Amino acid sequence: MFERAQQQFRSLDPNEPGQWPLLPKACAWGAAALAVLAGGWMLVVSPAVDELEVARNQEAPLRAEYRAKLGQAVNLSELRKQKQQVQEYVNQLERQLPGKAEMDALLSDINQAGIGRGLQFELFRPGQVERKEFHAVLPITVRVTGRFHDIGAFTADVANLSRIVTLHNLVIAAPQDGSGTLTMDTIARTYRYLDPEELAEARKVKADEEKARRKGGKP
């Protein structure tokens, strides 16, 4: 059988495949079918399998995102209520920040709080305004002298002002003359919200800085 099979593959004319014996024809058809299957797998099936794998990998994150959004949709009314409460709290805090025109009155309130406690102001010097994204900070270097209890009452009065004022780097020292009075050095920080013009200017500066940063990062 092996010899007869070999005889069929001898002296084959490639220009006349139709005249070939049965076994070479079958092998040629089989080889052609395998080539078609291999080409179809590489060109059609394999990319589809890769796309299917990518879709399967995306399924779990999409399901998690769907569940999260579904939970938000179910609790939408409660979330809106919480947002309203947060906005009311923010508005309340903003009302504690003076505007630009009210800063002089606030500085006067701090000064009067010290005088009302019988303290002597040796230094009351506003510094450079520090602008933040939504508010501005005005540091004031303060030095007062007086009795211990009066200084403590002054700090309490400052804390109870209707506007937000904080005391930083507080240092209390006793003088060398033995008079019984104390000296307190501190930096009082007052805060105010930015006017609409200042907010627009701050946003413009930030946008320009971001644009310059992106431009500088390009190769």
C-alpha positions in Angstrom: 0.0 0.0 0.0 2.9 2.3 0.8 4.5 1.6 -2.6 1.2 2.2 -4.4 0.7 5.5 -2.6 4.2 6.6 -3.5 3.5 5.7 -7.1 0.6 8.1 -7.2 2.8 11.0 -6.1 5.4 10.4 -8.8 5.6 12.4 -12.0 2.7 14.8 -11.0 2.2 17.6 -13.5 1.5 20.8 -11.5 -0.1 22.3 -14.5 -2.7 19.5 -14.7 -3.9 18.9 -11.2 -7.2 17.6 -12.5 -5.3 14.6 -14.0 -3.8 13.7 -10.6 -4.6 10.4 -8.9 -7.1 10.3 -6.1 -4.7 10.4 -3.2 -2.7 13.5 -4.3 -6.0 15.3 -5.0 -7.2 14.5 -1.5 -4.0 15.7 0.0 -4.1 18.9 -2.0 -7.7 19.6 -1.0 -6.8 18.9 2.6 -3.9 21.3 2.5 -6.0 24.0 0.9 -8.7 23.5 3.5 -6.2 23.8 6.3 -4.7 27.0 4.8 -8.2 28.5 4.5 -9.0 27.6 8.1 -5.6 29.0 9.4 -6.1 32.2 7.4 -9.7 32.6 8.7 -8.5 32.0 12.3 -5.8 34.6 12.0 -7.9 37.2 10.1 -11.3 36.8 11.6 -11.6 34.5 14.7 -8.4 35.7 16.5 -9.3 39.4 16.6 -12.9 38.6 17.6 -11.5 36.4 20.5 -9.3 39.3 21.6 -12.3 41.7 21.5 -14.3 39.3 23.5 -11.6 39.0 26.2 -11.4 42.8 26.4 -15.2 43.0 26.8 -15.1 40.3 29.5 -12.4 42.3 31.4 -14.6 45.4 31.2 -17.7 43.6 32.5 -16.8 43.5 36.2 -15.9 47.3 36.4 -19.0 48.2 34.5 -21.2 46.1 36.8 -19.6 47.7 39.8 -20.2 51.2 38.3 -23.8 50.2 37.5 -24.4 49.1 41.1 -22.9 52.3 42.4 -25.0 54.5 40.2 -28.1 52.4 40.9 -27.5 53.0 44.7 -27.1 56.7 44.0 -30.3 56.7 42.0 -32.2 54.9 44.8 -30.9 57.4 47.4 -31.1 60.4 45.1 -33.6 62.3 47.3 -31.5 61.7 50.4 -28.4 62.8 48.6 -30.1 66.0 47.5 -31.2 66.6 51.0 -27.6 66.2 52.3 -26.4 68.5 49.5 -28.8 71.1 50.6 -27.7 70.8 54.2 -24.0 71.1 53.2 -24.8 74.2 51.1 -26.6 75.8 54.1 -23.6 75.0 56.3 -21.3 76.6 53.7 -23.5 79.7 53.5 -23.5 79.9 57.3 -19.7 79.8 57.3 -19.5 82.4 54.5 -21.6 84.7 56.6 -18.9 84.6 59.3 -16.3 85.8 56.8 -16.4 89.6 56.3 -16.2 91.2 52.9 -13.5 93.5 51.7 -15.4 96.6 52.9 -16.0 95.1 56.4 -12.4 94.4 57.2 -11.8 97.8 58.8 -14.7 97.2 61.2 -13.3 93.8 62.1 -9.9 95.2 62.9 -11.6 97.8 65.0 -13.5 95.1 66.9 -10.2 93.3 67.7 -8.7 96.5 69.0 -11.7 97.3 71.1 -11.7 93.8 72.6 -8.2 94.5 73.9 -9.0 98.0 75.1 -12.1 96.8 76.8 -10.0 94.4 78.9 -7.6 97.1 79.9 -4.7 95.9 77.8 -2.1 98.1 76.3 -1.4 97.7 72.6 2.3 98.0 71.8 2.0 96.7 68.3 -0.9 96.2 66.0 0.4 95.8 62.4 -1.6 94.2 59.6 0.5 92.3 57.2 0.2 91.3 53.5 -3.1 89.8 52.4 -2.7 86.2 51.4 -5.1 85.2 48.6 -6.4 81.7 48.5 -8.7 80.0 46.0 -11.9 81.2 47.5 -10.9 83.5 50.4 -8.2 85.8 51.6 -6.2 85.8 54.9 -5.0 88.9 56.6 -2.3 88.3 59.3 -1.9 90.9 62.0 1.1 91.0 64.3 -0.2 91.9 67.8 1.7 92.7 71.0 -0.3 93.6 74.1 0.6 94.0 77.8 -1.6 93.5 80.8 -2.5 91.2 83.6 -2.8 87.4 83.0 -6.5 87.2 83.5 -7.1 90.2 81.2 -5.0 88.6 78.5 -7.0 85.4 78.8 -10.3 87.3 78.7 -9.1 89.1 75.6 -8.3 85.9 73.8 -11.8 84.5 74.7 -13.4 87.7 73.4 -11.5 87.4 70.1 -12.7 83.8 69.8 -16.3 84.9 70.4 -16.3 87.6 67.7 -19.1 87.2 65.1 -16.3 86.9 62.5 -13.7 84.3 62.4 -10.4 85.3 63.9 -7.7 82.8 65.0 -4.5 83.4 67.1 -1.2 81.8 66.1 2.3 81.6 67.5 1.1 82.9 70.9 3.9 83.7 73.3 3.4 85.1 76.8 6.4 86.5 78.7 6.9 88.3 82.0 8.9 91.6 81.9 12.1 92.0 83.8 11.0 95.0 85.9 8.8 92.9 88.1 5.7 95.0 87.5 3.4 92.0 87.4 2.2 92.7 83.9 2.7 90.2 81.1 3.5 90.7 77.4 1.7 88.6 74.8 3.0 88.3 71.2 0.7 86.6 68.7 -0.4 86.7 65.1 -4.1 87.1 64.6 -5.4 85.8 61.3 -8.7 87.2 60.0 -10.4 85.7 57.0 -12.6 87.3 54.3 -14.3 86.0 51.2 -13.2 87.2 47.8 -15.3 89.6 45.9 -16.7 88.5 42.5 -14.0 90.5 40.7 -11.3 89.0 42.9 -12.7 85.5 42.3 -12.7 86.1 38.5 -9.1 87.4 38.7 -8.0 84.4 40.9 -9.6 81.9 38.4 -7.9 83.7 35.5 -4.5 83.6 37.2 -5.0 79.9 38.0 -6.0 79.2 34.4 -3.0 81.0 33.0 -0.7 79.1 35.3 -2.2 75.8 34.3 -1.9 76.8 30.6 1.7 77.8 31.1 2.4 74.5 32.9 0.9 72.4 30.2 2.7 74.4 27.5 6.0 74.0 29.4 5.5 70.3 29.7 5.3 69.7 25.9 8.4 68.3 24.2 
